[in-house]
Amino acid sequence: MQAIGLLTSMVVMEASMHHKLQSIRRVAAVAAFAAALSAVAALPAAANMGGGSSDRSTPAKPANPDFENAKAAIAAKQYPNAIGWLQRVIANEPNNPEAYNLMGFATRKSGNPAASLQYYQKALSLDPKHLGAHEYIGEAYLMLDQPQRADEHLARLDQLCTFGCKEYRDLKAAIANYKKGIRPQANR
């Protein structure tokens, strides 16, 4: 009888240790996942430090005041002023896809979606994965009653945005509104 009690105690103790070991394994797995997630989240920040160069001794390029003025003008919905600033930026930085994207945006918002296409196309030729340019050219195509072209850029955003992104959601909503008869406005 005493042997059965001892055996029962040993089985209970072993089960308890097994349960604790499983808990430790789960905690370790969650910690490893969190560490991996933190490392992935840090990649974009690390890529932006030092201008993307692996040479840490080179200081980051100072902000272009014309570009900053253009962004401020866009934020204030002063699109003609933004166009003037962006012309200067493009003259000095002809390979800056964001400058072309914003030039397209300011041109479209000024009421000329047809003229904006050339700037979005240039931005996309410099950076085919530029999310903003895909969204905005899609909106320009909607303004020009070319929804099939907007759908092409929505499909490209769907490929680029693995877990979804704001640009995809915004263009998808604009296309849905277009189908309901609500076209994107020039100055919104």
MARZA-227993 format. One line per 4 residues: number of its first residue (from 1); their letters; for each residue z, y, x of C-alpha. Coordinates in pm, whole numbers. Each point is the difference from the previous one (the first is absolute). Example, Ala and Ser with C-alpha at 12.3 -4.5 7.8 and 13.67 -1.06 7.14 Angstrom:
1	AS	780,-450,1230 ~ -66,344,137
This chain:
1	MQAI	0,0,0 ~ 83,233,283 ~ -338,-80,158 ~ -180,101,-319
5	GLLT	185,333,-7 ~ -85,60,365 ~ -365,-92,-61 ~ -16,231,-304
9	SMVV	147,287,203 ~ -258,-57,273 ~ -290,1,-252 ~ 129,322,-159
13	MEAS	39,161,343 ~ -351,-106,103 ~ -147,138,-324 ~ 182,327,56
17	MHHK	-131,26,357 ~ -353,-82,-121 ~ 24,278,-262 ~ 123,249,262
21	LQSI	-284,-99,236 ~ -254,60,-277 ~ 151,342,-68 ~ -17,88,370
25	RRVA	-365,-109,10 ~ -82,217,-303 ~ 171,303,153 ~ -184,-60,329
29	AVAA	-334,-27,-184 ~ 66,323,-193 ~ 100,177,323 ~ -315,-123,177
33	FAAA	-214,116,-292 ~ 170,342,-2 ~ -53,36,374 ~ -369,-89,-35
37	LSAV	-39,243,-289 ~ 165,277,204 ~ -235,-67,289 ~ -304,17,-227
41	AALP	126,320,-165 ~ 47,160,342 ~ -361,-65,106 ~ -158,303,-174
45	AAAN	270,230,137 ~ -45,-138,350 ~ -377,31,-28 ~ 30,369,-87
49	MGGG	227,86,290 ~ -182,147,298 ~ -332,21,-183 ~ -49,-376,6
53	SSDR	-34,-15,375 ~ 183,-262,201 ~ 60,261,271 ~ 337,147,-100
57	STPA	-19,270,270 ~ -276,184,-190 ~ 154,241,-252 ~ -125,-7,-360
61	KPAN	-281,242,-79 ~ 140,315,-165 ~ -87,58,-364 ~ -320,197,-59
65	PDFE	106,325,-174 ~ -335,20,-184 ~ 58,-349,-136 ~ 354,89,-104
69	NAKA	-129,317,-172 ~ -266,-205,-181 ~ 260,-248,-128 ~ 221,288,-115
73	AIAA	-296,159,-183 ~ -76,-332,-172 ~ 364,-37,-103 ~ -23,350,-152
77	KQYP	-332,-97,-171 ~ -180,272,198 ~ -301,-222,62 ~ -249,266,123
81	NAIG	255,109,263 ~ 53,-362,101 ~ -375,-43,48 ~ -5,289,248
85	WLQR	286,-149,202 ~ -154,-346,-11 ~ -335,129,127 ~ 185,118,311
89	VIAN	181,-332,35 ~ -326,-197,-27 ~ -172,229,252 ~ 279,-77,251
93	EPNN	65,-362,-103 ~ -331,-150,-117 ~ 143,-354,4 ~ 302,69,-221
97	PEAY	-41,-210,-317 ~ 294,168,-174 ~ -160,342,47 ~ -318,-125,-170
101	NLMG	202,-167,-274 ~ 186,323,-73 ~ -325,198,18 ~ -141,-234,-266
105	FATR	317,40,-206 ~ -6,381,17 ~ -374,9,-74 ~ 39,-233,-300
109	KSGN	300,195,-131 ~ -200,321,36 ~ -236,-143,-260 ~ -272,-155,216
113	PAAS	38,-379,-9 ~ -360,-57,113 ~ 57,200,321 ~ 329,-180,62
117	LQYY	-173,-337,42 ~ -137,84,345 ~ 350,70,130 ~ 152,-316,-145
121	QKAL	-291,-201,140 ~ 54,152,344 ~ 374,-76,-19 ~ -82,-361,-90
125	SLDP	-257,-29,278 ~ 273,106,246 ~ 269,-216,-165 ~ -133,-260,-246
129	KHLG	357,-87,-101 ~ 101,356,-93 ~ 184,-56,-328 ~ -5,363,-115
133	AHEY	-374,36,56 ~ -68,-313,-208 ~ 216,131,-283 ~ -143,351,4
137	IGEA	-365,-100,29 ~ 60,-229,-296 ~ 134,295,-199 ~ -303,209,106
141	YLML	-231,-274,-125 ~ 181,4,-334 ~ -53,377,-21 ~ -370,-68,63
145	DQPQ	-13,-269,-273 ~ -48,-282,250 ~ 284,-237,-95 ~ -167,-299,167
149	RADE	29,178,336 ~ 367,76,-72 ~ 50,-371,-75 ~ -144,-85,345
153	HLAR	267,214,167 ~ 271,-146,-224 ~ -109,-347,114 ~ 17,114,364
157	LDQL	349,142,-54 ~ 101,-330,-157 ~ -107,-173,324 ~ 175,255,222
161	CTFG	326,23,-193 ~ 147,-348,39 ~ 310,74,-205 ~ -150,283,-201
165	CKEY	10,369,89 ~ 14,340,-166 ~ -370,68,65 ~ -99,-323,-177
169	RDLK	227,70,-297 ~ -120,362,-29 ~ -371,-90,8 ~ 56,-288,-241
173	AAIA	173,240,-241 ~ -282,257,39 ~ -258,-269,-80 ~ 202,-113,-305
177	NYKK	22,361,-119 ~ -374,48,59 ~ -68,-302,-223 ~ 212,170,-270
181	GIRP	-214,314,34 ~ 239,193,227 ~ -185,114,311 ~ 178,118,319
185	QANR	31,375,11 ~ -109,217,290 ~ 313,215,27 ~ 302,-206,-105
